[in-house]
Amino acid sequence: MFGKEFQRKYALTDQGIRNTKQGTFWTVIVNLVVMGGMGILYLMMSEYMAVLTDGKELPKAVTFILLVLAFLVLSIITHLQQYQVTYGLVYGEVKAVRLSLAERLRKLPLGYFGKRDLADLTETIMGDVNRLEHVWSHCLGYLYGSYISTAIIAVCMLFYNWRLAIACLWGVPVAFILLFGSRKLTRRNSEITKAAGVQVSDGIQETLENIREIRATNQEDRFLKVLNDKIDYHEKTMLRGELHTGIFVNAASVIMRLGVATTILTGTSLILSGQIDFMTLFMFLLAITRIYAPFDQALALIAEMFMSQISAGRLMEIYDAKTAEGADTFAPAGHDIVFENVGFAYDNEQVLRGVSFTAKEGEVTALVGPSGSGKSTCARLAARLWDITEGSIRVGGIDISTVDPETLLTDYSMVFQDVVLFDDTVMENIRLGRHGATDEEVLAAAAAANCDEFAEKLPQGYATPIGENGTKLSGGERQRISIARALLKNAPIVLLDEATASLDVENETKVQEALSRLLAGKTVLVIAHRMRTVEAADKIVVLSDGRVAEEGSPEELLKKENGIFRRMTQLQSASAGWSI
C-alpha cells in the first residue's frame, strides 16, 4: 500500500512514509474505539428494551457508568495519539521537505535555474509544500485508516447479517467509484489552475521588479490590465475547478447516504417477515453513523488528494533533476584553465562547438567577440556553474567535472557586471567573500577595493544597511563591494565579466585600481566588450558563433588583416568620436 510509487505520488520522505503508517494505524484504532462506544449504547438500549418488553428489572447503572468511563478514557488516549502522529509529526516532515528541497536546489547546476521561472520555483517551495502539508496531516492517514477500519467493521456486519450489511454498505464503493472516475477531470482542472496561479505570481513579480521602467514609459495602465486579466483568469479556473469537484463530491455523498434508506427498507422488511428484531435494525443504524462519518470527510479528502498530486509532481521534478556532483577534495598542480574541444548546448541549441584554449596562471586571458558568441558561457563553464556536453575543462590538470562545484568554487572569485547584494550592512555583504573573516580582514579588503570613500559617508559607516540588492548605493559603489568580496576571498582564479562596463569615468578609474590589486599573480579570465579594456591582456581569445576564431596577444591580433579583433577595435575607435 505504502510503496515507492505511493511515496513519489505524494512526495513523501522515508520518515513521511513511517508517519503515514502510524497515522493510518491510530486512525483505525480510533474508529474501532468509537464503534465500541456505539456498542455500549446498543447494550444499554438492549437492556432497557428488555425492561419494557419482558418486564426485567432495571440493570445496575454502575456497570454502564464504568463502561462509559472506560470508553471516555480510551477515546481520549487514542485521539491524542492519533493527533500526535497525524499532525505533530507532519510538521517535522514539512520542515524536512523544505530543507531537503533547499539542499537539492543548492546542488543543481545553474543551467537548471535558467530553464525554470523564479516565480514557479517559489510557488513550488512555498505553495506546493503548504498544499501537501494539509494532505499529509489531514488526508493520508485519515483516509487509509478509514478504509481499513470500515473493512473490519464491514466483515463483522456481513457475518452478523449479510442482507443488512449490503443494504448499509453498497453506497460506499459506488461513491468512491464515481470520485475515482472523475480523477482525470479533477487533475486537468488542477493543472490549469496551477498554471494560472504561477502566471499571476510571475506577473506580480515582473511588475514589481520593473516598476521604474513601467512608470518611466507611462505603461502603468497596460501592465495593470494584463495583471488584472491574469488574476481574473486564475479566479475563473479556481471557480470552475471547485464547481466540478463539488458536483462529484456531493453526488458521491448523496449516493452513499442512500444506504440509510435501503437499510431502513431492508430492515423493516426483515422485521415484518420475522427474520430479525428491532434491536438488530437499531444496531445497524448505529453502525451506519460511524461508517459514514469518516467517509463524509474522506470524499472531500480524495478530491484534495487528486489535486495534491500535481503539487507532488512539481516537487519530484526538482528531486529528479540531475545534480552536479564530484569529489570533495581539489588539489590542482597550479591553476591553468584548459578548454579542450568543449561543446555546450542549451535547450537543444548548440552554443559552443569544439572550443579549445588555455588561460595560464599569472596571466590575464580575455574573451572577446560579438554578442552571443559564447563568452559568458565559457566563463560559467570554467567555474562549473553549468556542465559541458562535450570535451573537457581542466584546472591544474584536474577535470573539473570530477570535482564537487562547492569544493571547486573555493578556488574561484567572480566579479560580474550585475552585482548581487543582500539587504544587510556593507560589512556583512563584503564578509560573504569569506565566511568567518574578522572585522579587521573585512575592513582591509574594503580599503583595498576603495570602499572607504563612500562607506565613511554613510550614516552608520560599514554598519549601514544598503537595502534590497544595494538600492541605496550607486553602481560604482556596488561594484566595489563585489571586488572587496573577491579580495577578501583571495582565490587563485578570478573571473571578470566586464566589471566596469556600466560605470562612469571616475568610478571606472577607482574600480580599475581595485581590480589591479585583485588580479596580481592570479589566473584571470576576463570577458570584454570594450577593446580598450583588454589592451593590457596577456592573451586574447576571439569567439565567433561558438568557436575560437582567433587567439594571440593584442599586438598579434591587431596585425591580422581582416581579423575580427582588429575590425572590432577599429569600429569602437570610430564610434568613440561620434557625438550628437
Buried (B, 14 or more C-beta within 10 A) or exposed (E): EBEEEBBBBBBBEEEBBBBBBBBBBBBBBBBBBBBBBBBBBBBBBBBEBBEEEEEEEEBEEEEBEEBBEEBEEBBEEBBEBBBEBBBEBBEEBBEBBBEBBEEBBEBBBBBBEEEBBEBBBBBBBEBBBEBBBEBBBBBBBBBBBBBBBBEBBBEEBBEBBEBBBBBBBBBBEBBBEBBBEBBEBBBEBBBBBBBBBBBBBBBBBBBEEBEEEBEEEEEEEEBEEBBEEBBEBBEEBBEEBBEBBEEBBEBBBEBBBEBBEBBBEBBEEBBEEEEBBEBBBBBBBBBBEBBBEBBEBBBBBBBBBBBBBBBBBBBBEBEEBEBBEBEEEBEBEEBBBBBBEBBBBBEEEBBBBBBBBBBBBBBBBBBBBBEEBBBBBBBBBBBBBBBBBBBBBBBBEBEBBEBBBEBBBEBBBBBBBEBEBBEBBBBBBBBBBBEEBEEEBBBBBBBBBBBBEBBEEBEEEBEBBBEEEBEBBEBBBBBBBBBBBBBBBBBBBBBBBBBBBEBEEEBBEBBBBBBEEBBEEBBBBBBBBBBEBBBEBBBBBBBBBBBBBBBBEBEBBBEBEEBBBBEBBEEEEEEEEEEE
